[in-house]
Amino acid sequence: MRKTMTKRSPKYTHSTKRVYLNVTTAVLSIIMAITLLGEPLSLGYYVVSTSLVAMIVFALKIRLANMNLAESQESPSSDQESTPRKRVIALFFLTVLAIIASPFLLAGFLPPTIWFIVIVSLASGISISELIFFIYCKKMVS
């Protein structure tokens, strides 16, 4: 017989204070970017890079939430299944660390405007993705 899995939506497990903090961070980052980047071309680069960061981080959050949901529905039968998962988590951590550290490493090579856009895009993109994930989880539940 085939096992049928009921599709459950991911649940937002953090407090709403975290959402408020991320909204505040996103708003302040956007205000700072608009204030300091006066040129339309620089603002366009900022909007595009922020959108890309927000989409990538949101997709990663959905993927991790679905992995946690699937993990909670089925129990692993052996330790062999947990070893590759640990490697994936370690690889994910190193990738996130490289993404966060790359603007600081590239500061010597990039012009100051591009470096600033990358830093502020990371801050606002991650904060915006948290807000989108919160809305997504609340919409799926209701």
Backbone as numpy.savetxt, mean C-alpha at the origin, in Angstrom:
# Nx Ny Nz CAx CAy CAz Cx Cy Cz
-15.59 -35.87 -3.70 -16.43 -34.69 -3.70 -15.55 -33.45 -3.70
-16.06 -32.44 -4.37 -15.34 -31.17 -4.41 -15.73 -30.30 -3.24
-14.74 -29.65 -2.73 -14.99 -28.71 -1.64 -15.40 -27.39 -2.24
-16.48 -26.86 -1.76 -16.89 -25.54 -2.23 -16.55 -24.53 -1.15
-15.85 -23.51 -1.58 -15.48 -22.46 -0.64 -16.41 -21.28 -0.83
-16.93 -20.81 0.24 -17.73 -19.61 0.15 -16.78 -18.43 0.10
-17.04 -17.53 -0.80 -16.18 -16.38 -0.95 -16.52 -15.36 0.12
-15.56 -15.09 0.96 -15.74 -14.10 2.00 -14.89 -12.89 1.66
-15.38 -11.75 2.04 -14.64 -10.52 1.75 -13.62 -10.26 2.85
-12.53 -9.55 2.51 -11.56 -9.25 3.55 -12.14 -8.31 4.58
-11.66 -8.46 5.80 -12.15 -7.65 6.90 -11.07 -6.64 7.29
-11.49 -5.41 7.54 -10.54 -4.39 7.98 -10.28 -4.61 9.46
-9.04 -4.95 9.79 -8.73 -5.36 11.15 -8.15 -4.25 12.02
-7.89 -3.09 11.45 -7.28 -2.01 12.21 -8.36 -1.05 12.73
-7.95 -0.18 13.62 -8.91 0.76 14.19 -9.14 1.92 13.22
-10.23 2.65 13.46 -10.53 3.79 12.60 -9.57 4.95 12.87
-8.89 4.93 14.00 -7.88 5.96 14.27 -6.76 5.90 13.24
-6.45 4.69 12.81 -5.42 4.52 11.77 -5.88 5.15 10.46
-7.15 5.01 10.14 -7.69 5.62 8.93 -7.63 7.13 9.03
-8.00 7.68 10.18 -7.93 9.13 10.37 -6.50 9.65 10.23
-5.55 8.90 10.79 -4.15 9.29 10.69 -3.69 9.27 9.22
-4.10 8.27 8.47 -3.71 8.18 7.07 -4.37 9.27 6.23
-5.61 9.61 6.53 -6.27 10.70 5.82 -5.56 12.02 6.11
-5.19 12.23 7.36 -4.46 13.44 7.72 -3.12 13.50 7.01
-2.41 12.38 6.98 -1.12 12.33 6.29 -1.27 12.60 4.80
-2.29 12.02 4.19 -2.51 12.23 2.76 -2.84 13.68 2.47
-3.71 14.28 3.26 -4.10 15.68 3.04 -2.91 16.60 3.21
-2.13 16.39 4.26 -0.96 17.24 4.49 0.09 17.06 3.39
0.28 15.83 2.92 1.23 15.58 1.83 0.78 16.26 0.54
-0.51 16.19 0.26 -1.03 16.82 -0.95 -0.90 18.35 -0.85
-1.22 18.91 0.30 -1.07 20.36 0.48 0.39 20.78 0.33
1.30 20.00 0.91 2.72 20.32 0.80 3.19 20.23 -0.65
2.74 19.21 -1.37 3.14 19.06 -2.76 2.61 20.19 -3.63
1.36 20.58 -3.42 0.78 21.68 -4.20 1.49 22.98 -3.88
1.84 23.18 -2.63 2.50 24.41 -2.22 3.93 24.50 -2.78
4.68 23.42 -2.68 6.09 23.45 -3.07 6.32 23.18 -4.55
5.43 22.44 -5.18 5.57 22.17 -6.61 4.62 23.10 -7.37
5.11 24.23 -7.77 4.25 25.22 -8.41 4.02 24.95 -9.89
4.92 24.24 -10.54 4.82 24.01 -11.97 3.76 22.95 -12.27
2.99 23.14 -13.35 2.00 22.13 -13.72 2.62 20.78 -14.10
3.79 20.81 -14.74 4.44 19.56 -15.13 4.87 18.76 -13.90
5.42 19.42 -12.91 5.82 18.74 -11.68 4.60 18.20 -10.93
3.52 18.97 -10.91 2.29 18.49 -10.28 1.73 17.29 -11.03
1.85 17.29 -12.35 1.41 16.13 -13.14 2.20 14.89 -12.81
3.53 15.03 -12.69 4.37 13.90 -12.29 3.97 13.40 -10.91
3.68 14.34 -10.02 3.27 13.98 -8.66 1.97 13.18 -8.68
0.99 13.65 -9.44 -0.31 12.97 -9.50 -0.16 11.56 -10.08
0.63 11.44 -11.14 0.82 10.13 -11.77 1.55 9.18 -10.82
2.63 9.64 -10.19 3.38 8.75 -9.31 2.59 8.39 -8.05
1.82 9.35 -7.53 0.98 9.05 -6.37 -0.09 8.02 -6.74
-0.69 8.16 -7.91 -1.71 7.21 -8.35 -1.12 5.81 -8.52
0.08 5.73 -9.10 0.72 4.43 -9.27 1.04 3.78 -7.93
1.57 4.55 -7.01 1.89 4.00 -5.68 0.61 3.54 -4.99
-0.44 4.35 -5.05 -1.70 3.99 -4.39 -2.29 2.71 -4.99
-2.25 2.58 -6.32 -2.80 1.37 -6.95 -1.99 0.13 -6.60
-0.66 0.25 -6.61 0.19 -0.90 -6.30 0.02 -1.33 -4.84
0.03 -0.38 -3.94 -0.11 -0.71 -2.51 -1.50 -1.26 -2.22
-2.54 -0.70 -2.86 -3.89 -1.22 -2.67 -3.99 -2.66 -3.17
-3.40 -2.95 -4.33 -3.41 -4.32 -4.84 -2.67 -5.27 -3.90
-1.57 -4.82 -3.33 -0.85 -5.66 -2.36 -1.67 -5.89 -1.10
-2.38 -4.88 -0.64 -3.22 -5.04 0.56 -4.35 -6.02 0.31
-4.97 -5.93 -0.87 -6.04 -6.88 -1.22 -5.47 -8.30 -1.27
-4.31 -8.44 -1.88 -3.69 -9.77 -2.00 -3.36 -10.34 -0.62
-2.76 -9.53 0.23 -2.43 -10.02 1.57 -3.67 -10.32 2.40
-4.70 -9.50 2.25 -5.95 -9.75 2.98 -6.59 -11.06 2.52
-6.56 -11.31 1.22 -7.12 -12.56 0.70 -6.28 -13.76 1.13
-4.96 -13.59 1.20 -4.11 -14.68 1.69 -4.42 -14.98 3.16
-4.59 -13.95 3.95 -4.93 -14.15 5.37 -6.30 -14.78 5.51
-7.24 -14.39 4.66 -8.58 -14.96 4.70 -8.56 -16.43 4.33
-7.80 -16.77 3.28 -7.69 -18.17 2.87 -6.97 -18.99 3.93
-5.98 -18.39 4.57 -5.24 -19.09 5.62 -6.12 -19.37 6.82
-7.02 -18.44 7.14 -7.89 -18.65 8.29 -8.98 -19.68 8.00
-9.31 -19.89 6.74 -10.35 -20.86 6.39 -9.83 -22.28 6.37
-8.55 -22.45 6.06 -7.99 -23.80 6.03 -6.75 -23.85 6.89
-6.59 -24.94 7.59 -5.41 -25.07 8.45 -4.32 -25.80 7.67
-3.08 -25.35 7.79 -2.00 -26.03 7.09 -1.77 -27.42 7.67
-1.52 -28.37 6.78 -1.37 -29.75 7.22 0.06 -30.07 7.63
1.03 -29.29 7.16 2.41 -29.57 7.52 3.22 -28.29 7.58
4.43 -28.42 8.09 5.32 -27.26 8.18 5.90 -26.89 6.83
5.80 -27.77 5.84 6.34 -27.48 4.53 5.60 -26.34 3.85
4.31 -26.18 4.14 3.54 -25.12 3.54 3.89 -23.77 4.15
4.29 -23.73 5.42 4.59 -22.46 6.07 5.97 -21.93 5.67
6.89 -22.81 5.27 8.22 -22.36 4.88 8.19 -21.47 3.64
7.51 -21.84 2.54 7.46 -20.93 1.40 6.74 -19.62 1.73
5.74 -19.67 2.60 5.03 -18.46 2.98 5.97 -17.51 3.72
6.84 -18.06 4.55 7.81 -17.22 5.26 8.77 -16.57 4.27
9.15 -17.31 3.24 10.04 -16.74 2.21 9.34 -15.63 1.44
8.06 -15.81 1.16 7.31 -14.78 0.45 7.19 -13.53 1.30
6.93 -13.70 2.58 6.82 -12.56 3.48 8.17 -11.85 3.60
9.26 -12.60 3.70 10.59 -11.98 3.78 10.91 -11.24 2.48
10.57 -11.83 1.35 10.79 -11.17 0.07 9.95 -9.90 -0.05
8.72 -9.97 0.41 7.85 -8.79 0.40 8.43 -7.69 1.28
8.91 -8.04 2.46 9.50 -7.06 3.37 10.73 -6.40 2.74
11.58 -7.19 2.11 12.77 -6.64 1.47 12.41 -5.74 0.29
11.36 -6.09 -0.44 10.91 -5.27 -1.56 10.39 -3.93 -1.06
9.58 -3.96 -0.02 9.06 -2.71 0.55 10.20 -1.86 1.10
11.15 -2.48 1.75 12.31 -1.75 2.28 13.11 -1.12 1.15
13.29 -1.84 0.04 14.01 -1.28 -1.11 13.25 -0.12 -1.73
11.93 -0.22 -1.80 11.13 0.86 -2.36 11.22 2.10 -1.48
11.19 1.91 -0.19 11.27 3.05 0.73 12.67 3.65 0.74
13.70 2.82 0.66 15.08 3.32 0.73 15.57 3.88 -0.60
14.97 3.50 -1.70 15.47 3.94 -3.01 15.49 5.45 -3.21
14.48 6.22 -2.76 14.60 7.67 -2.94 15.79 8.28 -2.21
16.11 7.75 -1.04 17.25 8.27 -0.30 18.56 7.90 -0.98
18.62 6.70 -1.56 19.82 6.30 -2.27 19.99 7.06 -3.58
18.89 7.41 -4.22 18.95 8.12 -5.49 19.04 9.63 -5.32
19.07 10.11 -4.10 19.10 11.56 -3.85 20.33 12.21 -4.46
21.42 11.50 -4.53 22.62 12.06 -5.13 22.57 12.12 -6.64
21.71 11.32 -7.27 21.65 11.25 -8.72 20.49 12.04 -9.31
19.40 12.14 -8.57 18.19 12.79 -9.09 18.20 14.28 -8.79
17.53 15.05 -9.64 17.34 16.46 -9.30 16.44 16.58 -8.06
16.57 17.65 -7.31 15.79 17.79 -6.07 14.28 17.72 -6.28
13.78 18.23 -7.39 12.33 18.21 -7.63 11.83 16.78 -7.77
12.53 15.97 -8.55 12.11 14.57 -8.75 12.24 13.80 -7.44
13.30 14.03 -6.70 13.48 13.35 -5.43 12.34 13.69 -4.48
11.96 14.96 -4.41 10.85 15.39 -3.56 9.54 14.74 -4.00
9.31 14.68 -5.33 8.09 14.06 -5.84 8.02 12.59 -5.44
9.14 11.88 -5.51 9.15 10.46 -5.15 8.83 10.28 -3.67
9.45 11.08 -2.81 9.21 10.95 -1.36 7.76 11.26 -1.01
7.25 12.38 -1.52 5.89 12.79 -1.17 4.87 11.85 -1.81
5.17 11.32 -2.99 4.27 10.36 -3.63 4.16 9.07 -2.83
5.27 8.63 -2.27 5.22 7.43 -1.42 4.35 7.67 -0.20
4.55 8.81 0.46 3.78 9.10 1.67 2.29 9.22 1.37
1.94 10.01 0.37 0.51 10.21 0.09 -0.10 8.98 -0.58
0.64 8.27 -1.41 0.10 7.08 -2.08 -0.23 5.97 -1.11
0.65 5.74 -0.15 0.39 4.70 0.86 -0.79 5.09 1.74
-0.87 6.36 2.10 -1.99 6.82 2.94 -3.32 6.75 2.19
-3.31 7.12 0.92 -4.54 7.06 0.12 -4.98 5.61 -0.07
-4.02 4.71 -0.27 -4.38 3.30 -0.44 -5.01 2.72 0.82
-4.58 3.18 1.98 -5.19 2.71 3.24 -6.64 3.17 3.33
-6.91 4.39 2.94 -8.28 4.91 2.93 -9.14 4.12 1.93
-8.60 3.86 0.75 -9.35 3.10 -0.27 -9.62 1.68 0.23
-8.62 1.07 0.88 -8.80 -0.28 1.41 -9.86 -0.30 2.50
-9.89 0.71 3.36 -10.91 0.81 4.40 -12.30 0.90 3.77
-12.45 1.76 2.77 -13.75 1.91 2.09 -14.13 0.62 1.38
-13.16 -0.03 0.76 -13.41 -1.30 0.07 -13.91 -2.37 1.04
-13.26 -2.48 2.18 -13.67 -3.49 3.17 -15.04 -3.18 3.73
-15.33 -1.93 4.01 -16.65 -1.55 4.55 -17.74 -1.78 3.52
-17.44 -1.52 2.25 -18.44 -1.71 1.20 -18.72 -3.19 0.98
-17.68 -4.03 1.08 -17.86 -5.46 0.87 -18.65 -6.08 2.01
-18.51 -5.55 3.22 -19.21 -6.11 4.37 -20.69 -5.76 4.31
-20.99 -4.52 3.94 -22.40 -4.10 3.95 -23.13 -4.49 2.69
